[in-house]
């Protein structure tokens, strides 16, 4: 197993999650706020409500991506430790 590659991929996933969090946080929040300030009426409220749901979904997706990244790190660490233990046993035979 390429442990460096696994850690790099986990880092890339963290970066994607960070981008999504930024999108759902400041960017989408600002857009919905500007929309609400400039567009009034029932359709505005409905559209902004859908935007809030989208915002929640994006945030949940970012959290899921972070969980995957953490799982990759944990699995890579467990495999690495097992391989090092096996290597040590193989080389310490008398």
PyMOL commands that set and color helices and strands:
alter all, ss='L'
color gray80, all
select helices_A, chain A and resi 3-38+42-91
alter helices_A, ss='H'
color red, helices_A
deselect
rebuild
show_as cartoon
